[in-house]
Amino acid sequence: MIESLRIHNLAVVADAELEFGPGLNVVTGETGAGKSLVLGALELLAGQRAAVERVRQGADEAVVEAVFDASRLSGLRESLAARGFPEDDALVVRRSISAAGRSRVQLAGQLAPVSALAELLGERIEIASQHESQGLRRPEVHGRLLDAFGGLLSKRGAVESEHAALREVAEAIARLRGEAEERARRRDYLDFQVREIDEAQLHPGELEELAGERSRLLHAERLRGDAGAAATALGGDPALSDAPGAADLVAEAARRIGELAEIDPGLRELAARLAGAHADVSDAAAELERYAEGVEGDPARLAEVEERLAKLERLARKYGASADEILGFRDRAAAERDEIEGADARLAELEAERESLASSLAKRAKALSSARRRVARDLASAAGDALRELALPHGELAVDLSPAAAPEGFPCGPTGAETPHFLFRANPGEEPRPIRKVASGGELSRLFLALRNVLRRADSGMVLVFDEVDAGVGGRVAERVGRALAELAGEHQILCITHLPQIAARAEVHFRVSKAESGGRAHTRVARLDREARIEEIARMAGGERVTAATRRHARELLDAHPSA
């Protein structure tokens, strides 16, 4: 519900603040006082177009600001959370229109596009004037209201859910089919890559091993000669007894230091180290000698290695710098190839799933259609009774269940096999017509009230605004209109602009709009009335300009007849 509304520099309103209550709120005042500006402010909050002409002459901008109790507007907190706004119960909405034509919106202290107002509040603030009903004139709303009236929302939800699931499956099938040619090309390419690597019979580390072997084969003579010379330098040449090797020299040094250690024990550690060094040098000399004897040049083997390396290096340029990288590429390519090969099986699975979903959806849609036909008759009958109560004796509501457009391959549309539309006939012999094309403003307002009253429990938790719903009625009919509004106020917050005392007397909150002149300019003021002020206002409404004791007495009687107001 709306807790408060502030209007600043909007047309002839310089400043006005309204504190609304739950239930029925009425706005009264003389013709031309500016009552419709309250309606205009709410239209701006509901996301309607902002005209520069609405800015008060001489002002920089017009501002409309409201505080909503989000917990009492159906689904609003969830919608706010889905858009990233805080989930506080108190929602502050501000809309400004500059004299230059710019419109700015703030929701919960955050800048937002005007479209956010329409999305969040446009469905929750419904305005019915003598010219239009913003909600009920939209055919897309009719189906949801019909289903809510008949308790069919769970059936509708099941249809919507299965339709969405079928759409997802159909899109996946179309995607797989559209990609079939590209998948075939990709599969053949991956298969070639895997075969090429497999045929090479590569093993981990092979590139590095072959590179080392090629280097040894290319430099066999140098390796043999230098290794032999190094062995001689370490171990000495047996043919030259007077040319000792490094091992002999270390052995001689170790012997001498060992003898000295007998004299000076402090040299024992050094003697041990020299003895160990002699052993290491001797081992190294022997190992180098064996290595030199084992090195052989093998031109045939070198050719084999060169050929193998050339083959593997071609693979390395394509798939990775090492054998491990090449083999890793091979495994990934094989996995992707296997996944592609599974696409045909997946396509068959999806087609079977689509067939099952389409069959189930057709059954659900058929059951929903059958229920809607029954509910449409009940709604038409209930609306007819409500219209007669509101002095439209020949008024008739019809629910057209035209077939809904269904995508190819679908048994129905997203919300069922039909698109419900509300049609209205005011007089006998006329064809029922769409509500948005209905004739007179008074009929439209009362039709809106009748429908909303019939549907009040099906679509509760809204702000409903009625602009002169009482146009063209009086007496007993006015009492009926007031009663209908009071009943509707049990499920919604109602704001009604009225000229009838019978309606004003039922209000829980009553505002009076008046116009005065100050400084050569017109000013509209809005005041919330206490009981005594209400008596005076209702007496004025009942008796015209001349308020008498009789009209005051009548006003008190009207208020006393509705003590909850």
MARPADREN-557122 format. One record per residue (C-alpha): x, y, z. Coordinates in steps of 0.25 Angstrom, whole numbers, plus 2048, in hexadecimal, padded with zeros to 3 digits. Layout:
XYZ ...
//
This chain:
800800800 80480F7FF 80781580C 809823808 80A82B7FB 8118397FA 80E8427EE 81784E7EB 8168587DF 80C84F7D7 8038587CF 7FC8617D9 8018597E5 80C8607EC 80D8567F8 80484B7FD 80683F805 7FB834807 7FC829812 7F481E80D 7EE812815 7EA804812 7DD80180C 7D480D805 7DB81A804 7D28257FD 7D68337F7 7CB83D7F5 7CA84B7F1 7C38557E8 7C48537D9 7D18597D4 7D88597E2 7E38507DD 7DE8427E2 7E383B7D5 7F28407D8 7F28357E3 7EF82B7D8 7F98317CF 8048307DA 8018217DC 80181F7CD 8108257CD 81381B7D8 80D8107CF 8178137C4 80E81B7BB 8148257B1 8188327B8 81483F7B0 81C84C7B2 80F8537B3 80C84D7C1 8188557C7 8128617CF 81586E7C7 8218757CC 8278687D3 8338617CF 82D8537D1 82184B7D6 8238407E0 81A8357E5 81E82D7F0 8178217F7 81A817802 815809800 8137FE80A 8197F3801 8147E880A 8067EB807 8077EC7F7 8077DE7F1 8147D97ED 81B7E67EE 8267E27F7 82A7D67EF 82A7DF7E2 8337E97E9 83D7DE7EE 83D7D87E0 8427E67DA 84C7E87E5 8457F27EE 8447F17FD 8387E8802 8347F380D 8257F4810 82680380E 8298067FF 82B8157FC 8288197ED 82C8267E7 82982B7D9 82D8397D4 82A8407C7 83384C7C4 82E8587BC 8378547B1 8308477B0 83A83D7B7 8338337C0 83B82C7CB 8378207D4 83C81C7E1 83880F7E8 83D80C7F6 8478177F4 84D8117E7 84C8177DA 84380F7D1 83D80F7C3 82E8147C1 82C8067BC 82E8007C9 8228087CF 8198027C4 81F7F47C7 81E7F57D6 8127FE7D9 80B7FE7CC 8047F17CF 8027F47DD 7FC8027DC 7EF8017D3 7E880E7CF 7DA80E7C9 7D581B7C4 7C981F7BB 7D281C7AF 7DA8107B2 7DE8057BC 7ED8037BB 7ED7F47C0 7E07EE7BB 7E17F57AD 7ED7EC7AA 7E97DE7A5 7F57D77AA 7F07DA7B8 7E37D37B6 7E87C57B6 7EF7C67C3 7E37CC7C9 7DA7C17C4 7E37B77C9 7E47BD7D7 7D57BF7D8 7D37B07D5 7DE7AB7DD 7E67A67D1 7F37AD7D4 7FA79F7D7 7F57997CA 7FA7A67C2 8077A57C9 8097967C5 80679A7B7 8107A67B7 81B79D7BE 8197927B3 81879B7A8 8257A27AC 82C7947AE 8277907A0 82C79D79A 83A79A7A0 83A78C79A 83679178D 84179C78D 84B791791 846788785 84779477B 855797780 85A78977F 854788771 85979576C 867791771 86778376B 87078775F 87A78F767 87A783771 87D779766 889782760 88E78476E 88D775771 895771765 8A077B768 8A1776776 8A1768772 8AD76B768 8B5771773 8B376677D 8B775C772 8C376476E 8C876477D 8C475577F 8CC751773 8D8757778 8D874E784 8DE75978C 8E275679B 8E47607A6 8F27677A5 8F6761798 8F976E791 90377279C 90976479B 90B76478C 91177278D 91C76D796 91F76078E 920768781 92A772788 93276678D 93375F77F 93676C778 94276E782 947760784 955762780 95776E789 950768795 95975B794 966763792 96376D79D 95E7637A7 96A75A7A5 9747667A7 96C76A7B3 96D75C7B8 97D75C7B6 97E7697BD 9777637C9 97D7557C9 98A7577C2 98F7507B5 9947417B8 99E7427AC 9A574E7B3 9A974B7C1 9B07587C3 9A37607C0 99A75D7CC 98B7617CC 98376A7D5 97F75E7DD 98E75A7DF 9917687E4 9867687EE 98A75B7F3 9987607F5 99376C7FD 98A763805 99575A809 99E76680D 99376C815 99075F81C 99E75E821 99E76C826 99176982D 99975F836 9A176B83B 99677583B 98876F83D 98277C839 98577782A 97C76A82B 970771826 97777781A 97E769817 970763817 96B76D80D 97676B804 97475C804 96675E801 96A7677F5 97375C7F0 9687527F0 95E75C7E8 9697607DE 96C7517DB 95D74E7DA 95B75A7D0 9677557C8 9627477C7 95474C7C3 9597557B8 96274A7B3 9567417B1 94D74D7AB 95874F7A1 95974179D 94A74079C 94874C792 946748784 94274F778 936749771 932750764 926747762 920749770 92375876E 91A758761 90F751769 90F75B774 90F76776B 903761763 8FC75E770 8FF76C776 8FA773769 8ED76C76A 8EB76F778 8EF77E776 8E477F76C 8DA77A776 8E0784781 8DE790777 8CF78C777 8CC787784 8D678B78F 8E578D792 8E7780799 8E2771799 8DA7747A5 8D378079F 8D0778792 8CA76C799 8C27767A2 8BC77C795 8B976F790 8B176B79C 8A977879C 8A677778D 8A176878F 89876D79A 892778791 89076E786 88976578F 880770794 87C774786 87A765782 87076578E 868771788 86076877F 85C75F78B 85876C793 850771787 848764788 846766797 841774795 83777078A 832766793 83177079E 82A77A795 820770791 81D76C7A0 81C77B7A4 81377F799 80977379C 8097777AB 8077867A7 7FC78379E 7F477B7A9 7F77877B3 7F27917A9 7E67897A6 7E27887B5 7E57977B7 7DC79A7AB 7D17927B0 7D27997BE 7D27A77B7 7C57A57B0 7BE7A27BD 7C57AD7C4 7C27B77B9 7B37B47BA 7B47B67C9 7BC7C37C8 7B27C87BD 7A67C57C6 7AC7CB7D3 7B17D87CB 7A27D97C5 79D7D97D3 7A77E47D8 7A47EC7CC 7957EC7CE 7987F07DD 79F7FC7D7 7938017CF 7987FA7C2 78C7F17C0 78F7ED7B2 79E7EC7B5 7A47DF7B1 7B37DA7B2 7B77CF7A8 7C47C77A9 7C97C479B 7D27B879B 7D97BA78D 7E47AF789 7F17B478D 7FD7B4783 8067A9786 8147A7780 81679C776 81778F77D 81079478A 80278F78D 7FF79D794 8047AB797 80C7AE7A4 7FF7B07AC 7F67A67A6 7EF7A2799 7E77AF799 7E87BE79C 7DD7C37A5 7D77D17A2 7CD7D87AA 7C27DE7A1 7B77E77A6 7A97EB7A1 7A17F67A7 7947F579F 78B7EA799 78D7E778B 79C7EC78B 7A87E3788 7B17E1794 7BE7E9792 7CC7EA798 7CC7F27A5 7D67FC79F 7CC800795 7C080179E 7B780D79C 7B48177A7 7BE81A7B2 7B48187BD 7B180A7B8 7C08077B8 7C280C7C6 7B68037CB 7BB7F77C3 7C87F97C9 7C27F97D7 7B97EE7D5 7C47E57CF 7CE7E97DA 7C47E57E4 7C17D87DE 7D07D57DD 7D47DC7EA 7D97CF7F1 7DF7CA7E4 7E97D67E3 7EA7DC7F1 7F57E57F6 7F47F17EC 7F28007EC 7E58037E4 7E28117E0 7D48157DB 7D28227D5 7C38267D6 7BE8187D5 7B181F7DA 7AF8277CD 7A08277C8 79B8207D5 7948247E1 78A8207EC 7898117EE 79480E7E4 79E8177EB 79B80F7F7 79E8027EF 7AB8087EA 7AF80C7F8 7AD7FE7FD 7B47F77F1 7C08007F4 7C07FD803 7C07EE800 7CB7F07F6 7D37F7801 7D37EB809 7DE7E57FF 7E47F17F9 7E87FF7FD 7DE8087F6 7DF8177F2 7D281D7EC 7D082A7E6 7C182D7E9 7B68377E9 7AC82E7F0 7AA8307FF 7A5821800 7B381D7FC 7BB827804 7B4823810 7B981580F 7C881980F 7D2816819 7DA822815 7D482E80F 7DC839807 7D6846802 7DD84D7F7 7DA85C7F5 7E08687ED 7E38767F1 7EA8827EB 7F68887F2 8008927EC 7F88927DF 7FA8837DD 7F18777DF 7F586D7EA 7EF85F7EC 7EF85A7FB 7EC84C800 7E784A80E 7E483E816 7D783F81D 7D383C82C 7C583882F 7BF846830 7C684B823 7C083E81D 7B2842821 7B485081B 7BA84A80E 7AF83F80C 7A484980F 7AA852804 7AA8467FB 79C8437FF 7968517FF 79F8597F5 7A48677F9 79A869804 79D861810 791860819 78E859826 78684F81F 79284B815 79B84B822 791841828 79183981C 7A083981B 7A183482A 797829827 79F82481B 7AB823823 7A481D82F 79F812825 7AD80E822 7B480E830 7C180782A 7C3813821 
//
